[in-house]
Amino acid sequence: AILNYNTGKTNWYGSANYINGRNGVHWTQDFVYKDGNGLPTAYQQVLAHPEEMFDKYNLRTGVDHTFNDHNSGGASMTGAYYTNQMTSPIEQTTLLPDGTTNYSLRQTDEHSIRRNTTANAWWRHSFDNHSTLDVNSDYLYNGKILFQVLETSGWQNNQPLPNQLVLRSRVPTEIAVASLRADYATTIGGTKVEAGARYSHTTIDNAPDFEVLMASQWQADPTRSNQFLYREQLGAAYASTTRKLNDQWAAQAGLRAEYATIKGLQTATGDEFRRDLPALFPTIYVSHDADSNNHWELNAGRRVERPRYSMLNPFNYYTFYNSWQRGNPQLLPQYSYNAELKHVYKGHVTTAASVNHVAKEMAWVQVADPVAQTTYGTYANFAGSTVGMLGITVSAKPRTWCEMTLHGAATYAIYHGMMNNEAVSSEGAAWLVWANSQLVLGRGWTADCYTSYNSAKVASALGKDSGVFYSNAGVSKKAFRDTTTVRVAVDDPFFLYRTRSSTRQADLASQSLFVSNSRYCTMSVSYNFGQTTARTRRNERPPDEAKRM
């Protein structure tokens, strides 16, 4: 439900929704462990069929107010409450060169509770028709408690194996972000000048508590229990200028400076680190209107992508007694250099060529022990990449009732790095296409359809992904003098979306198949109480940290 009430100078808005659902996936992964000479030491197959049930409650409210011709402001708050229950049976079969067969079954029951809150307050002051000052303050909180019970059973050549693992855990995680941003814009002699600054402070508290069942008694497991405290302070300032040089040429140049201080501590082991990361991010943009039909753009710059907070969590999430996943608190941001040349013909055909280079890319790696047949996955900055792309997008309206957009692109990627003191590299070409269409059928009826295909591609210095097909479609109907809209949509109607990947490294080769419950149908009904356009000035630029939650 979405409500909006406007009194001229004040706009109140709110929304609430509830989602109940269940989902399941089919996941298989095959491993080949290798010794120092590259010879197989074990073959392993993993089959998983996790299923989950979840409830999601979301509530949002806010108000915007225009005080006078020069000042306006507002505030908003969003709250979310999620509950999730999941069962995850996993079968693991290991075949050794001497003919020995080990079979293990893992049963996991887990449930989690998440509480998320975001709050924003903003103020805009207009000095005159050319100068404005915007101030935004934001607060984000994500809290999650995960409860898990893991039990394994094992057999060797059909004979039960003793000393199987029964483990239970309580893993609370809290992430809090506070940020303040100010942006100033003015025009001086035909040149637009923008400048601003922001500061953010992030804290993470993750404290897993494990217990192991021994002699029918639960006992604390200090080898797995710990606490990870993370602090991140980020300050940034930027300035940019934009100027139309003449009727055909325009240019923009900017520079952003950032300084990040990161601290981490594992209380049980005393492992501690601190990093100071200064960085500069220049950008340049030039546009040229050759004539009424041809428009050119050239832009280049340096960008940063910081790791998601879950990628920094150093604690194990067990998928089996001999396989687990964990983050890497030593993971660094990845910095990229980008350049793009774009041409637009008659506003309908866009052609673009670009190149992107990353020195130390954040990548997922598998660490294997061929003797014990154990693996764990984590993130590392072990490889660099260079990706070139050539693409074209065509928008057309072949009939008054039909609009279409078609896109195609070809890429070539080169990855290289060091893994276990050995050089690793991979390269290859790939392509993608997608089509989106909008149909106006008359009498308030509209329809839309989207289809895409991504070819097989080189995904990293160690891995490749197979091709992926996806589609969705929907139909809408307006009624009661356009006050009511009913929409029905279906995602992946042919149930073709699935992902396959493979990796090759010195001590391990693997391939996996992941099939999710991607086919579903949704229906929505909306009603507009009035024809007044909402004057809500919502926070259109949430903090960068929101994407890392």
C-alpha positions in Angstrom: 0.0 0.0 0.0 1.3 3.5 -0.9 -0.2 6.7 0.4 0.6 10.3 -0.5 -1.0 13.5 0.8 -0.1 16.9 -0.5 -1.2 20.3 1.0 0.8 22.5 -1.4 3.8 23.3 0.7 3.9 20.0 2.6 3.9 16.5 1.2 3.4 13.4 3.4 4.1 10.0 2.0 4.1 6.4 3.3 4.1 2.9 2.2 3.8 -0.6 3.7 4.1 -4.1 2.2 4.2 -7.7 3.3 5.7 -10.6 1.4 5.4 -14.3 2.3 7.2 -16.8 0.1 9.2 -19.9 -0.2 12.1 -20.7 -2.4 14.3 -23.6 -3.3 17.4 -24.2 -5.4 19.2 -27.2 -6.9 23.0 -26.9 -6.7 25.7 -29.4 -7.8 29.4 -29.1 -7.7 32.2 -31.5 -8.8 35.8 -31.3 -7.5 39.0 -32.9 -8.7 41.8 -32.6 -6.1 45.4 -32.7 -7.5 48.8 -33.2 -6.0 51.9 -31.2 -6.7 52.4 -33.0 -10.0 48.9 -32.2 -11.1 47.7 -35.8 -10.7 44.2 -36.4 -9.2 44.2 -37.5 -5.5 40.4 -37.5 -5.1 37.1 -37.0 -7.0 34.2 -35.4 -5.1 30.6 -34.6 -6.0 28.3 -32.4 -3.9 24.5 -32.2 -4.3 22.5 -29.7 -2.4 18.7 -28.9 -2.2 18.2 -26.0 0.2 14.6 -24.8 0.7 13.5 -21.6 2.6 10.4 -19.9 3.8 10.4 -16.2 4.6 8.3 -13.3 5.7 9.2 -9.7 4.9 7.6 -6.6 6.5 8.5 -3.2 5.1 7.3 0.3 6.3 8.3 3.7 5.1 7.2 7.2 6.0 8.4 10.7 5.3 7.6 14.4 4.9 8.9 17.2 2.6 8.1 20.8 3.3 8.8 24.0 1.4 9.4 26.8 3.9 9.8 29.7 1.5 11.2 30.5 -1.9 14.8 29.8 -0.7 14.4 26.9 1.8 13.0 23.4 1.8 13.6 20.3 3.8 12.3 16.9 4.8 12.9 13.6 6.6 12.1 10.0 5.9 12.5 6.6 7.6 12.3 3.1 6.4 12.0 0.0 8.6 12.2 -3.7 7.5 11.7 -6.9 9.5 12.6 -10.3 7.9 12.3 -13.8 9.2 13.7 -16.8 7.3 13.7 -20.5 7.9 15.9 -22.9 5.8 16.6 -26.6 5.6 19.7 -27.6 3.6 20.4 -31.3 3.0 23.7 -31.8 1.2 25.2 -35.1 -0.1 28.9 -35.5 -0.6 30.5 -38.5 -2.4 34.3 -38.8 -2.5 36.1 -41.4 -4.6 39.8 -42.1 -3.9 42.3 -43.5 -6.4 42.5 -46.8 -4.4 38.8 -47.4 -4.9 37.6 -46.2 -1.5 34.3 -44.4 -1.5 33.3 -42.0 1.2 29.7 -40.8 1.4 28.6 -38.1 3.8 25.2 -36.5 4.4 24.8 -33.1 6.0 21.5 -31.8 7.4 21.3 -28.1 8.4 18.4 -26.3 10.0 18.7 -22.6 10.3 16.6 -19.6 10.9 17.5 -15.9 10.9 15.9 -12.6 11.9 16.9 -9.3 10.2 16.0 -5.8 11.3 17.0 -3.0 8.9 16.5 0.7 9.4 17.3 3.7 7.2 16.8 7.4 8.1 17.4 10.5 6.0 17.1 14.2 6.7 17.8 16.9 4.1 17.8 20.6 3.6 18.1 22.7 0.4 18.9 26.4 0.4 18.6 28.4 -2.9 20.8 31.5 -2.8 19.4 32.7 -6.1 18.4 31.2 -9.4 21.9 29.9 -10.1 23.2 28.7 -6.7 22.0 26.0 -4.3 23.3 24.2 -1.2 22.1 20.7 -0.4 22.8 19.0 2.9 21.9 15.3 3.6 22.4 13.2 6.7 21.8 9.5 6.6 21.8 6.6 9.1 21.7 2.9 8.1 21.4 -0.1 10.4 21.4 -3.8 9.5 21.0 -6.3 12.3 20.9 -10.0 11.7 20.9 -13.1 14.0 21.5 -16.5 12.4 20.8 -19.7 14.3 22.2 -22.9 12.7 22.3 -26.6 13.7 24.6 -28.7 11.5 24.7 -32.5 11.7 26.8 -34.8 9.5 26.7 -38.6 9.0 29.4 -40.5 7.1 30.1 -43.9 5.5 33.2 -45.4 4.0 32.5 -48.3 1.6 29.0 -48.5 3.1 30.4 -48.8 6.7 29.4 -46.1 9.2 32.2 -43.7 10.2 32.5 -42.6 13.8 33.1 -39.2 15.3 30.7 -37.2 13.1 30.2 -33.5 13.6 27.2 -32.0 15.3 27.5 -28.2 15.5 25.2 -25.4 16.5 25.8 -21.7 16.3 24.4 -18.3 17.1 25.8 -15.6 14.9 24.7 -12.0 15.5 25.9 -9.3 13.1 25.3 -5.6 13.4 26.3 -3.0 10.8 25.7 0.7 11.4 26.5 3.6 9.1 26.2 7.4 9.7 27.0 9.8 7.0 26.8 13.5 6.3 27.0 15.1 2.8 27.0 18.7 1.5 26.8 19.7 -2.1 27.1 23.2 -3.5 26.3 24.2 -7.2 26.5 27.6 -8.9 27.0 29.2 -12.3 29.8 31.7 -12.9 30.0 33.4 -16.2 28.4 30.5 -18.1 30.5 27.8 -16.2 28.7 25.5 -13.9 30.7 24.8 -10.7 29.9 22.0 -8.3 31.7 21.2 -5.1 31.0 19.1 -2.0 32.2 17.0 0.8 31.0 13.9 2.7 32.0 11.9 5.8 30.8 8.5 6.8 31.5 6.3 9.8 30.8 2.5 9.7 30.9 0.0 12.5 30.5 -3.8 12.3 30.2 -6.2 15.2 30.1 -9.9 14.4 30.3 -12.3 17.3 29.7 -16.0 16.3 29.2 -18.4 19.2 29.7 -22.1 18.4 28.9 -25.2 20.4 29.8 -28.8 19.5 27.9 -31.9 20.7 30.2 -34.3 22.6 29.1 -37.3 24.7 25.4 -36.0 24.3 26.4 -32.7 25.9 26.7 -29.3 24.2 30.1 -27.8 24.8 31.6 -24.4 23.9 33.8 -24.5 20.8 36.5 -21.9 21.3 38.2 -22.9 18.1 35.3 -21.5 16.1 33.9 -18.8 18.4 35.3 -15.3 18.1 34.3 -11.6 17.7 35.2 -9.3 14.8 35.1 -5.6 15.3 35.4 -3.3 12.2 35.6 0.4 12.0 35.8 2.5 8.8 36.0 6.3 8.5 35.8 7.8 5.0 36.2 11.5 4.2 35.8 12.8 0.7 35.7 16.2 -1.2 35.2 16.9 -4.8 35.0 19.8 -7.3 33.9 19.9 -10.9 33.3 22.4 -13.7 31.1 22.2 -16.7 31.1 24.6 -19.6 29.5 24.9 -23.0 32.4 26.1 -25.2 30.3 27.0 -28.2 27.3 25.7 -30.1 29.0 22.4 -30.8 31.4 21.7 -27.9 31.0 21.2 -24.2 33.4 19.9 -21.5 33.4 18.8 -17.9 36.4 18.1 -15.6 36.4 17.0 -12.0 38.5 15.7 -9.2 37.5 13.8 -6.0 39.8 13.1 -3.1 39.2 10.5 -0.5 40.9 9.3 2.6 39.8 6.1 4.4 40.9 4.7 7.7 40.1 1.1 8.4 40.6 -0.8 11.6 39.8 -4.5 12.4 40.1 -6.7 15.5 39.4 -10.3 16.3 39.1 -10.4 20.1 39.7 -14.1 20.6 43.0 -14.2 18.8 44.1 -10.6 19.1 44.6 -10.3 15.4 44.4 -6.6 14.6 45.0 -4.5 11.5 44.8 -0.8 10.4 44.9 0.6 6.9 45.0 4.2 5.6 43.9 4.5 2.0 44.2 7.9 0.4 43.1 8.1 -3.3 42.4 10.6 -6.1 39.7 10.2 -8.7 40.0 12.5 -11.7 37.3 12.5 -14.4 37.0 14.3 -17.8 34.1 14.5 -20.2 33.9 16.1 -23.7 30.8 16.3 -26.0 30.6 17.4 -29.6 27.5 18.0 -31.8 28.8 17.5 -35.3 25.4 18.3 -36.8 21.7 17.8 -36.0 22.0 14.1 -36.5 25.4 13.2 -34.9 26.5 13.6 -31.3 29.8 12.4 -29.8 30.9 11.9 -26.2 34.3 11.0 -24.7 34.8 10.4 -21.0 37.5 8.9 -18.9 38.2 8.6 -15.2 39.3 6.5 -12.2 36.7 4.8 -10.0 36.6 2.7 -6.9 34.6 -0.3 -5.8 34.8 -1.2 -2.1 34.0 -4.7 -0.8 30.6 -5.5 0.6 30.7 -5.8 4.3 30.0 -9.5 4.2 33.1 -10.0 2.1 35.2 -8.8 5.1 33.7 -11.2 7.7 36.6 -13.6 8.7 34.4 -16.3 10.2 33.4 -19.6 8.7 30.0 -20.4 7.4 29.9 -24.1 7.2 28.4 -25.9 4.2 30.0 -29.2 5.3 32.4 -30.3 8.0 35.2 -30.2 5.3 34.0 -27.2 3.3 33.1 -23.7 4.3 33.1 -20.0 3.2 34.5 -17.0 4.8 35.3 -13.4 4.1 38.7 -11.7 4.1 39.3 -8.7 6.4 42.5 -7.9 4.4 40.5 -7.4 1.2 41.3 -4.1 -0.4 39.1 -1.9 -2.6 39.5 -2.4 -6.4 40.5 0.7 -8.4 39.6 0.9 -12.1 40.6 3.2 -15.0 37.8 3.7 -17.5 37.5 5.3 -20.9 34.5 5.4 -23.3 33.8 6.9 -26.7 30.1 7.1 -27.6 28.3 8.2 -30.8 24.5 8.9 -31.0 22.8 9.1 -34.3 19.4 11.0 -34.5 18.8 10.2 -30.9 17.9 6.6 -31.7 21.1 4.7 -32.4 23.9 4.7 -29.8 27.3 3.1 -30.4 29.9 2.9 -27.7 33.4 1.5 -27.3 35.0 1.3 -23.9 38.0 -0.1 -22.0 38.2 -0.9 -18.3 41.4 -1.8 -16.4 41.6 -3.0 -12.8 45.0 -3.5 -11.1 43.9 -5.9 -8.3 40.4 -7.1 -8.7 38.3 -8.5 -5.9 37.8 -12.2 -6.9 36.4 -15.4 -5.3 38.9 -18.2 -4.9 38.8 -21.7 -3.7 41.6 -22.8 -1.3 42.0 -26.6 -1.3 43.8 -29.2 0.8 44.3 -32.2 -1.6 45.3 -34.6 1.2 42.4 -33.9 3.6 40.0 -33.2 0.7 38.8 -29.9 2.3 38.0 -26.6 0.5 37.0 -23.2 1.6 36.0 -20.2 -0.5 37.1 -16.6 0.2 37.8 -13.3 -1.6 41.3 -12.0 -2.5 42.9 -9.2 -4.6 45.1 -11.6 -6.6 44.4 -10.7 -10.2 44.2 -7.8 -12.6 41.8 -7.4 -15.5 41.4 -5.5 -18.8 38.1 -5.6 -20.5 37.2 -4.0 -23.8 33.6 -3.6 -25.0 31.9 -2.5 -28.3 28.1 -2.1 -28.1 25.2 -0.7 -30.0 21.7 0.2 -28.7 18.8 1.0 -31.1 15.5 2.5 -30.0 12.6 2.5 -32.5 8.9 3.0 -32.7 7.8 0.9 -35.7 4.1 1.5 -35.0 2.3 4.1 -32.9 1.4 1.4 -30.4 4.8 -0.3 -30.3 8.2 0.9 -28.9 11.3 -1.3 -28.9 14.9 -1.1 -27.6 17.5 -3.5 -28.9 21.0 -3.8 -27.5 24.0 -5.9 -28.5 27.6 -5.9 -27.2 30.8 -7.8 -27.7 33.6 -7.9 -25.1 37.1 -9.3 -24.8 38.5 -9.8 -21.3 42.1 -10.5 -20.1 42.8 -11.6 -16.6 46.2 -12.2 -15.0 47.6 -12.6 -11.5 49.6 -14.8 -9.0 48.1 -17.7 -7.1 50.3 -19.7 -4.7 53.4 -18.0 -6.2 52.4 -19.2 -9.7 51.3 -17.0 -12.6 47.7 -17.6 -13.6 45.9 -16.0 -16.6 42.8 -16.4 -18.8 41.3 -14.5 -21.7 38.4 -14.7 -24.1 35.6 -13.1 -26.0 31.9 -12.9 -25.1 28.7 -11.2 -26.3 25.3 -10.3 -25.0 22.0 -9.2 -26.5 18.7 -8.0 -25.0 15.4 -6.6 -26.3 12.8 -4.7 -24.5 9.4 -3.8 -26.0 6.4 -1.7 -24.8 3.0 -2.2 -26.4 -0.1 0.1 -26.1 -3.0 -2.1 -26.9 -5.8 0.4 -26.4 -8.7 0.8 -23.9 -6.2 1.1 -21.1 -4.3 -2.1 -21.9 -0.5 -2.2 -22.1 2.0 -5.0 -22.3 5.8 -5.3 -22.0 8.4 -8.0 -22.6 12.1 -8.3 -21.9 14.5 -11.0 -23.1 18.3 -11.3 -22.7 21.1 -13.7 -23.4 24.7 -13.5 -22.1 27.1 -15.9 -23.8 29.7 -18.0 -22.1 32.6 -15.8 -20.8 35.8 -15.8 -18.9 34.9 -14.7 -15.4 38.2 -14.5 -13.7 41.8 -15.6 -14.0 40.7 -19.0 -12.7 37.1 -19.4 -13.9 34.5 -19.4 -16.7 30.8 -19.0 -16.7 28.3 -20.5 -19.2 25.7 -18.7 -21.2 22.6 -17.4 -19.4 19.1 -16.8 -20.8 16.4 -14.7 -19.0 13.0 -13.3 -19.9 10.0 -11.7 -18.3 6.7 -10.3 -19.5 3.7 -8.3 -18.1 0.4 -6.9 -18.9 -1.4 -3.9 -17.3 -4.9 -2.5 -17.4 -6.1 1.0 -16.3 -9.7 1.3 -15.1 -12.1 3.6 -13.4 -11.0 6.8 -15.2 -7.3 5.8 -14.9 -7.4 5.8 -11.1 -6.8 2.0 -10.8 -4.0 0.0 -12.4 -3.9 -3.8 -12.3 -0.7 -5.5 -13.4 0.2 -9.2 -13.8 3.8 -10.2 -14.6 5.7 -13.4 -14.9 9.5 -13.9 -14.6 11.4 -16.7 -16.4 8.2 -18.2 -17.8 10.1 -21.0 -19.6 12.3 -21.8 -16.5 15.5 -21.5 -18.5 17.5 -19.3 -16.1 20.5 -21.2 -14.5 24.1 -20.6 -14.0 27.1 -22.9 -14.7 30.7 -22.2 -13.8 34.0 -23.9 -13.7 37.4 -23.1 -12.2 40.9 -24.5 -12.9 43.9 -24.1 -10.6 47.0 -26.0 -9.7 45.5 -28.1 -6.9 41.8 -28.1 -7.7 39.4 -28.2 -10.6 35.7 -27.7 -10.1 32.4 -27.2 -12.0 29.0 -26.2 -10.6 25.4 -25.9 -11.6 23.0 -23.6 -9.8 19.3 -23.7 -10.6 17.1 -21.3 -8.5 13.3 -21.0 -8.3 13.4 -18.1 -10.8 9.9 -18.7 -12.3 7.2 -16.8 -10.5 4.1 -14.7 -11.1 3.2 -11.4 -9.4 0.0 -9.3 -9.4 -0.3 -5.8 -8.2 -3.2 -3.3 -7.8 -2.7 0.4 -7.3 -5.3 3.2 -6.8 -4.7 6.9 -7.2 -6.9 9.0 -4.9 -6.1 12.2 -6.7 -4.6 13.7 -9.8 -2.1 16.0 -8.0 1.5 15.2 -8.8 3.5 14.5 -5.7 6.1 17.1 -4.8 8.2 14.8 -2.7 11.9 15.5 -3.0 13.1 12.1 -1.9 16.7 11.3 -1.3 17.7 10.2 -4.7 21.4 9.6 -3.8 21.6 7.2 -0.9 25.0 6.8 0.8 27.5 4.7 -1.1 27.6 2.4 1.9 24.0 1.3 1.2 25.2 -0.8 -1.8 27.7 -2.6 0.5 25.1 -3.8 3.1 
